[in-house]
Each structure stands twice: as C-alpha cells, then as structure tokens.
Amino acid sequence: MQPLQALYFTQFLSAFADNMILFVIANLLRENGFSPAMLALVSISFFLPYIFLAPLVGPFADKHPKSFVLVIGNLVKAIGVLLLFVIDHSSILLLMLSYFTVGVGAVVYSPAKYGILPELTKGEDELFRANARIEAYTIIAILLGIGGGGAIASIASPLISSGMCLLLYLLSLAMTFFIPRLKGNANIRYGTEIHRFFADFRLLFQRPNTRFALIGTGSFWMSSAVLRVAVLAWIPAALSIDPQSFSVSLILATTSIGIIVGAFLAPRLIPLRQFTRSLAYGFGMFLIIVLFPWIHVTAIAICFLLLVGFMGGVFIIPMNTVLQEEGGQLVGSGKTIAIQNFVENALMAAGSGIYYLIVYAGTSISGAIVGQGLLLLLFLLYLGALRKKERSLSAS
C-alpha cells in the first residue's frame, strides 16, 4: 500500500471514531437525564487539550517520526474510550474526563497527520491535492461517523457502540505501519521549543497570508463545532423527529456531504495564489446559517445544510494549504499545525461556551444558531478588512 493511501485510511478510521464517540456520549447524556445543551459543555472538554498542550505537541511531532506520533495519538484515544467501560455515566465530570482523554489523543495525533504531508509529497501542487484529499477523507469519515456511527449508537447499547469506537482506533493504529518512519529532528529540545511557541505564534500572525488563514480556519471550525451540537438538538424540535431516531444523525450528516463536494472542487474554484477569494464562500456560509433555522420542511432544511457544507469546504481548503506551505517554511510543519489547533480549538471552546450560555439563558435553539452565525460574520468582516488593507499596501 502506498504511504499516502495508508495515511488517508488511517485518518479516515480515526476521524470516524472521533465523530461516532460524540453520539455515544450524547446518548449517555440523554439516558441519564441531562439536557441537550450539556453536550456543548462536554464538547468543551475535548477542545481543552488542544489549548493547553499546543506548545508541546508541535515539537513532539517534529522531534519524532510522524507515523510513530500517529500511533501514540490513537493509543490515547483508545484509553479515553476504555474509560467509558468503567466510569459512572451519571457523572457529567467523568463523561467529560473520558472525552477529554480522547481530546488529548487527538491533539497529539493532529500535527502528525498534516505535518507528514510535505514529507510524502513533492511540490506545492501535489501538496495542495494531498491536502484536499486528506480533508475529503476526513469529511467522509465525519459524514459516516455522524450518519452511520450516529445511527449505530442510537440502536446499539453504549457498551457495543463504545467497543466499535475502540476497534476503529486500533485499526487506525495498525494502518500506520504502512507509513514510513522518516526521521524527525532529534535536536529539538522541549523546553526551548515551548518558549518559542508564542514567538512562532506572533510570527505567523505578523505575516498577512498566515494570519488570514489562521483566523479563517479558526472561524470555520468554531461555527462547525457549535452547529454540530446545535443542529443535533434543532432537528428533533424543528422537524418533529424523534431525537432517538437514526434520521437525526443522517440529516446532520448532509452538511458533511456538502463539505466533501466543496473540498474536491476548491482547487478548481479558488486559485491558490488568490486564496483570499474563498472569503466570498464564507459569507455565503453565514447567509445560509442565519436562514436555515427558520425552515421547518425537512427537504428544504437538508438542502440548506448541504449548501452550508459546500460553502464551508471551498472556504477552508485553500487556507489550509497556504498555512501548511508558508507556515512550514517559517516555523516548521508540526509547530504550524499546533498553532492552528490552538487557535481553532480556543475559538471552538469559546463558541461552544457562548452557545451553552445563550441556551442556558432561555434562548431558542434557532436563536442560538443565528447568534453563532452573527459571530461568524464578525470574523468574516475582519478578514475582509485584512484583505482590503493588504491590497492597498500592494497597490502602493
């Protein structure tokens, strides 16, 4: 098996389990009498490791063979699932601990899955295509993890669905042995690199392209994280569907179908050297987000969710590629991904917290979704201002 193909399958299996485990925990929350809004609170525990471990995992990915780092990440994720077999499911703190552990594995895994791409590809164009493919495999895994995994979790016992997640992580681990163990930089010292993290953070934010990409990808994932939780609660209420029906996860998965299409078409729609043009698709995503919560016809709602995904896919892929290419040259691929994870997950945690507070205050789910859309709009307007400023400087 070719190394890149093995990487795609490894990422697919791991990402599938990452999304299925969310439904396992959501079902456990429902079975134990917790409100749907508590899922946003539990989700924050998954994002926290990305914030606190960000200065460490980048150097770890650059110091060691990245295929070895993928193994460690999947092992920690598996431990998080194993916790579900022994903890008291009526304790929100213990459920958060389990999901937090899965998050630790994910934050270790993430810099390696993207950082290894430049090592397995030649040239900017091949990297662009590989990035689009791994993102597409990720979204396909999200689609099937939300749709198929969510459906399985809705009809199977927590023991069985948790066991399936554990098996997927172990299969993902096994696939990494088809990826060559290219040497890392043994001269990296963690203490020094941790101190350099924030200097690298400032450097990436000083460069126009990398600053634009960091804020753009962060705002996209912030919206996606909140929408995944919000729409999971919105579908039964707005479309009169039983919350335990597998139809809920299948409808939610339509967003991922749109992202897949957008990811594949992004290289054709957005020239890499004009990647800021993807901002127009971000505004399209915002417009649909603020409209679809008021739709109560299932077929129309599905079409709107498909469009949200498509706009988001075209929006994010060019920025991911530019960030990996230019960030890798500036500070190293592993550290760039760690900084990206720090920004994205800080925004996802903040967005989830804001959503939880809005719902806790008594706002409807539809109102909370619109509020999230308006938050996205603020980021898009800021990105538009950055692009306008850069064009003015270039013209002068």
C-alpha positions as MATLAB code, in Angstrom:
seq = 'MQPLQALYFTQFLSAFADNMILFVIANLLRENGFSPAMLALVSISFFLPYIFLAPLVGPFADKHPKSFVLVIGNLVKAIGVLLLFVIDHSSILLLMLSYFTVGVGAVVYSPAKYGILPELTKGEDELFRANARIEAYTIIAILLGIGGGGAIASIASPLISSGMCLLLYLLSLAMTFFIPRLKGNANIRYGTEIHRFFADFRLLFQRPNTRFALIGTGSFWMSSAVLRVAVLAWIPAALSIDPQSFSVSLILATTSIGIIVGAFLAPRLIPLRQFTRSLAYGFGMFLIIVLFPWIHVTAIAICFLLLVGFMGGVFIIPMNTVLQEEGGQLVGSGKTIAIQNFVENALMAAGSGIYYLIVYAGTSISGAIVGQGLLLLLFLLYLGALRKKERSLSAS';
ca = [
       0.000    0.000    0.000;
       1.265    3.474   -0.867;
       2.185    5.652    2.145;
      -0.252    8.426    1.223;
      -3.088    5.937    0.767;
      -2.282    4.387    4.138;
      -2.343    7.865    5.688;
      -5.763    8.556    4.176;
      -7.175    5.301    5.580;
      -5.547    5.889    8.966;
      -7.118    9.323    9.159;
     -10.476    8.020    7.943;
     -10.742    5.341   10.638;
      -9.604    7.632   13.433;
     -11.868   10.512   12.377;
     -14.841    8.138   12.016;
     -14.405    7.053   15.636;
     -13.858   10.671   16.754;
     -17.320   11.547   15.465;
     -19.090    8.373   16.495;
     -17.931    8.749   20.102;
     -19.740   12.100   20.269;
     -23.044   10.298   19.621;
     -22.193    7.638   22.190;
     -21.711   10.362   24.809;
     -24.801   12.265   23.592;
     -26.897    9.124   24.099;
     -25.392    8.587   27.545;
     -26.304   12.178   28.466;
     -29.884   11.674   27.278;
     -30.229    8.329   29.082;
     -29.067    9.935   32.312;
     -31.465   12.875   32.119;
     -29.114   15.659   31.023;
     -30.393   18.474   28.785;
     -29.227   18.669   25.117;
     -27.275   21.842   25.941;
     -24.975   19.805   28.204;
     -23.454   18.253   25.086;
     -21.880   21.634   24.334;
     -20.358   21.622   27.822;
     -18.936   18.120   27.344;
     -17.608   19.152   23.925;
     -15.516   21.873   25.559;
     -13.571   19.166   27.410;
     -12.473   17.780   24.037;
     -11.162   21.191   22.923;
      -9.215   21.982   26.105;
      -6.228   19.667   25.406;
      -5.664   21.477   22.104;
      -5.291   24.719   24.042;
      -3.170   23.532   26.962;
      -0.935   21.079   25.062;
      -0.453   23.193   21.937;
       3.085   24.393   22.853;
       4.216   20.784   23.399;
       2.672   18.656   20.652;
       4.225   20.567   17.742;
       7.808   19.927   18.898;
       6.813   16.342   19.751;
       5.601   15.784   16.172;
       8.736   17.366   14.691;
      11.155   15.530   17.007;
       9.852   12.004   16.368;
       8.826   10.071   13.241;
       5.345   11.314   12.494;
       3.988    7.814   11.854;
       5.074    6.954   15.430;
       3.227   10.031   16.718;
       0.070    8.803   14.950;
       0.350    5.539   16.908;
       0.634    7.374   20.239;
      -2.366    9.561   19.409;
      -4.577    6.584   18.606;
      -3.481    4.760   21.762;
      -4.507    7.689   23.963;
      -7.838    7.955   22.125;
      -8.408    4.252   22.805;
      -7.756    4.821   26.526;
     -10.406    7.544   26.506;
     -12.929    5.076   25.091;
     -11.899    2.413   27.621;
     -12.838    4.845   30.391;
     -16.449    4.670   29.209;
     -16.499    0.987   30.196;
     -15.687    1.702   33.859;
     -16.956    5.189   34.799;
     -20.286    6.204   36.311;
     -22.302    7.546   33.361;
     -24.480    9.672   35.632;
     -21.467   11.874   36.430;
     -21.021   14.726   33.963;
     -17.455   15.247   35.189;
     -16.476   11.635   34.447;
     -18.029   11.821   30.986;
     -16.032   14.997   30.409;
     -12.891   13.187   31.609;
     -13.418   10.438   29.048;
     -13.933   12.911   26.211;
     -11.020   14.997   27.484;
      -8.747   11.927   27.189;
      -9.918   11.345   23.617;
      -9.089   15.016   23.022;
      -5.558   14.510   24.359;
      -5.073   11.722   21.823;
      -6.499   13.917   19.083;
      -4.187   16.844   19.850;
      -1.165   14.534   19.751;
      -2.393   12.966   16.505;
      -3.287   16.143   14.628;
       0.125   17.777   13.971;
       1.441   14.494   12.591;
      -1.442   13.802   10.204;
      -0.986   17.169    8.478;
       2.711   17.678    9.142;
       3.635   14.445    7.389;
       2.060   15.587    4.110;
       5.051   17.725    2.990;
       7.296   14.727    3.706;
       5.237   12.419    1.480;
       4.643   14.870   -1.403;
       6.752   16.830   -3.872;
       5.960   20.430   -4.710;
       3.181   22.863   -3.928;
       0.617   21.428   -6.365;
       0.989   17.864   -5.105;
       0.731   19.118   -1.524;
      -2.433   21.021   -2.463;
      -4.002   17.870   -3.924;
      -2.921   15.739   -0.957;
      -4.329   18.302    1.474;
      -7.631   18.324   -0.405;
      -7.745   14.521   -0.343;
      -6.952   14.104    3.346;
      -9.506   16.788    4.148;
     -12.012   14.967    1.953;
     -11.249   11.636    3.667;
     -11.710   13.410    6.989;
     -15.060   14.806    5.935;
     -16.174   11.442    4.531;
     -15.266    9.952    7.914;
     -17.226   12.707    9.619;
     -20.157   12.008    7.294;
     -20.148    8.290    8.003;
     -19.288    8.796   11.664;
     -22.223   11.160   12.088;
     -24.597    9.245    9.809;
     -23.641    5.602   10.173;
     -21.916    5.882   13.532;
     -24.728    8.001   14.911;
     -27.300    5.506   13.651;
     -25.426    2.604   15.257;
     -25.104    4.486   18.534;
     -28.859    5.177   18.515;
     -29.814    1.498   18.252;
     -26.912   -0.245   19.998;
     -26.073   -0.273   23.680;
     -23.323    2.075   24.898;
     -21.145   -0.983   25.517;
     -21.371   -2.144   21.896;
     -21.001    1.310   20.323;
     -18.054    2.132   22.591;
     -16.458   -1.185   21.601;
     -16.824   -0.284   17.932;
     -15.051    3.025   18.533;
     -12.238    1.209   20.315;
     -11.865   -1.216   17.401;
     -11.708    1.640   14.890;
      -8.907    3.353   16.802;
      -6.936    0.111   16.931;
      -7.438   -0.477   13.179;
      -6.258    3.077   12.515;
      -3.200    2.364   14.615;
      -2.455   -0.767   12.581;
      -2.628    1.158    9.283;
       0.167    3.495   10.385;
       2.683    0.674    9.944;
       2.328    1.130    6.169;
       3.644    4.687    6.512;
       7.454    5.026    6.508;
       9.090    6.194    9.730;
      11.003    9.163    8.423;
      13.405   10.589   10.967;
      12.399   13.635   12.946;
      14.667   16.362   14.254;
      16.420   14.789   17.241;
      17.988   18.120   18.177;
      14.652   19.581   19.275;
      14.515   20.395   22.991;
      11.066   20.666   24.502;
      11.863   23.414   26.996;
      13.318   25.635   24.310;
      10.552   24.889   21.832;
       7.775   25.574   24.331;
       9.250   29.034   24.926;
       9.428   29.530   21.172;
       5.788   28.577   20.669;
       4.436   32.028   21.376;
       7.220   33.657   19.357;
       6.192   31.433   16.427;
       2.568   32.321   17.147;
       3.400   36.018   16.816;
       5.413   35.384   13.652;
       2.552   33.593   11.919;
       0.181   36.383   12.886;
       2.572   39.014   11.552;
       2.524   37.513    8.051;
      -0.612   38.524    6.103;
      -1.260   35.158    4.458;
      -0.775   33.004    7.544;
      -2.738   35.430    9.745;
      -5.636   35.351    7.273;
      -5.535   31.538    7.130;
      -5.346   31.079   10.910;
      -8.303   33.345   11.579;
     -10.258   31.951    8.629;
      -9.846   28.288    9.537;
     -10.459   29.077   13.198;
     -13.745   30.849   12.480;
     -14.864   27.986   10.220;
     -14.246   25.277   12.826;
     -15.778   27.421   15.569;
     -19.007   27.576   13.577;
     -18.843   23.906   12.605;
     -18.337   22.730   16.193;
     -21.271   24.750   17.501;
     -23.527   23.854   14.573;
     -22.892   20.141   15.039;
     -24.130   20.317   18.633;
     -26.898   22.842   17.930;
     -28.324   21.111   14.879;
     -28.355   17.810   16.780;
     -30.827   19.458   19.176;
     -32.555   21.555   16.480;
     -33.572   18.709   14.143;
     -35.989   16.944   16.561;
     -37.556   20.245   17.666;
     -37.878   21.957   14.269;
     -38.626   18.942   12.082;
     -40.728   16.934   14.579;
     -38.401   13.924   14.525;
     -37.856   11.553   17.449;
     -34.481   12.522   18.996;
     -33.576    8.817   19.284;
     -34.237    8.178   15.591;
     -31.243    7.479   13.363;
     -32.796   10.010   10.937;
     -31.379   12.773   13.151;
     -27.788   11.712   12.528;
     -28.450   11.118    8.825;
     -29.858   14.633    8.341;
     -26.971   16.139   10.308;
     -24.557   14.236    8.057;
     -25.803   16.063    4.951;
     -23.642   19.037    5.943;
     -20.608   16.807    5.580;
     -21.685   15.782    2.074;
     -21.586   19.432    1.089;
     -18.133   19.858    2.635;
     -16.870   16.857    0.655;
     -18.053   18.417   -2.596;
     -16.559   21.769   -1.627;
     -13.243   20.171   -0.671;
     -12.937   18.415   -4.031;
     -13.937   21.488   -6.036;
     -11.890   24.015   -4.054;
      -8.681   23.577   -6.132;
     -10.701   24.322   -9.283;
     -12.737   27.199   -7.883;
     -10.031   29.063   -5.959;
      -6.542   29.601   -7.430;
      -4.013   29.021   -4.665;
      -2.253   32.340   -5.285;
      -5.618   34.089   -4.857;
      -6.747   32.045   -1.881;
      -8.370   35.029   -0.133;
     -11.134   34.814   -2.755;
     -12.508   31.942   -0.661;
     -13.843   34.644    1.678;
     -16.874   35.004   -0.608;
     -17.846   31.415    0.242;
     -17.515   32.253    3.930;
     -20.121   34.983    3.527;
     -22.321   32.505    1.677;
     -21.960   30.112    4.596;
     -23.013   32.862    7.032;
     -26.088   33.763    4.992;
     -27.357   30.197    4.929;
     -26.653   29.679    8.655;
     -28.908   32.578    9.650;
     -31.684   31.438    7.305;
     -31.984   27.684    7.736;
     -33.049   27.587   11.443;
     -36.374   29.088   10.435;
     -37.062   26.296    7.927;
     -39.458   23.578    9.116;
     -39.653   21.489    5.947;
     -37.227   18.566    6.071;
     -36.296   18.551    2.363;
     -35.552   22.293    2.328;
     -33.605   22.059    5.579;
     -31.451   19.294    4.078;
     -30.717   21.462    1.017;
     -29.673   24.342    3.249;
     -27.378   22.089    5.299;
     -25.812   20.799    2.077;
     -25.142   24.379    0.980;
     -23.623   25.270    4.353;
     -21.210   22.362    3.956;
     -20.325   23.210    0.357;
     -19.579   26.846    1.157;
     -17.504   25.798    4.153;
     -15.496   23.259    2.155;
     -14.485   25.786   -0.503;
     -13.826   28.363    2.233;
     -11.350   26.308    4.257;
      -9.291   24.164    1.845;
      -7.245   26.963    0.203;
      -6.451   28.473    3.598;
      -5.312   25.125    4.997;
      -2.940   24.626    2.081;
      -1.416   28.107    2.264;
      -0.968   27.777    6.017;
       0.825   24.438    5.727;
       3.077   25.630    2.911;
       4.077   29.036    4.277;
       3.866   28.100    7.954;
       6.051   25.062    7.374;
       8.727   27.274    5.838;
       8.503   29.838    8.629;
       8.344   27.761   11.807;
       8.044   24.076   10.788;
       5.057   21.970    9.814;
       4.375   20.391   13.202;
       4.501   23.686   15.065;
       2.316   25.364   12.454;
      -0.386   22.735   12.894;
      -0.093   23.000   16.682;
      -0.597   26.779   16.486;
      -3.501   26.256   14.108;
      -5.029   23.754   16.535;
      -4.540   26.226   19.385;
      -6.396   28.974   17.506;
      -9.153   26.715   16.172;
      -9.868   24.959   19.446;
      -9.723   28.130   21.511;
     -12.400   29.524   19.212;
     -14.373   26.247   19.272;
     -14.307   26.183   23.073;
     -15.323   29.857   23.218;
     -18.077   29.345   20.642;
     -19.415   26.273   22.464;
     -19.339   28.165   25.758;
     -21.230   31.101   24.260;
     -23.789   28.713   22.746;
     -24.265   26.959   26.103;
     -24.777   30.282   27.910;
     -27.245   31.514   25.278;
     -29.329   28.334   25.530;
     -28.996   28.275   29.335;
     -30.381   31.834   29.382;
     -33.549   30.577   27.692;
     -32.932   31.459   24.047;
     -34.353   29.036   21.499;
     -32.043   26.715   19.575;
     -32.856   28.624   16.376;
     -31.923   31.908   18.042;
     -28.670   30.414   19.320;
     -27.777   29.219   15.807;
     -28.413   32.692   14.406;
     -26.271   34.136   17.174;
     -23.452   31.808   16.128;
     -23.900   32.955   12.539;
     -23.537   36.577   13.594;
     -20.350   35.700   15.468;
     -19.008   34.142   12.261;
     -19.937   37.335   10.419;
     -17.714   39.388   12.723;
     -14.733   37.222   11.817;
     -15.559   37.412    8.111;
     -15.779   41.210    8.224;
     -12.404   41.311    9.949;
     -10.920   39.067    7.260;
     -12.406   41.322    4.594;
     -10.737   44.302    6.246;
      -7.405   42.447    6.304;
      -7.691   41.623    2.598;
      -8.566   45.221    1.730;
      -5.610   46.516    3.751;
      -3.213   44.082    2.069;
      -4.433   45.060   -1.387;
      -3.945   48.741   -0.545;
      -0.384   48.085    0.591;
       0.350   46.056   -2.545;
      -1.056   48.785   -4.801;
       1.091   51.452   -3.125;
];
